[in-house]
């Protein structure tokens, strides 16, 4: 009987740990990823120099930004 109770306690602790991870850390991680992505997109947009590029080169640069967004 004591073994079952210990198993139940371990299962409950695991559930609590998983819940806390989901709520606290997963949301924080997703926010960090999105902020990083936003910064990267801003940087890439700011570094496009259309004066010295052909339309094809500009399109390549835009496509690379789209690939970044579609990760």
Secondary structure, DSSP 8 states (H G I E B T S, - for coil): -HHHHHHHHHHHHHHHHHHHIIIIIIHHHHHHHHHHHHHHHHHHHHT--GGGS-HHHHHHHHHHHHHHHT-
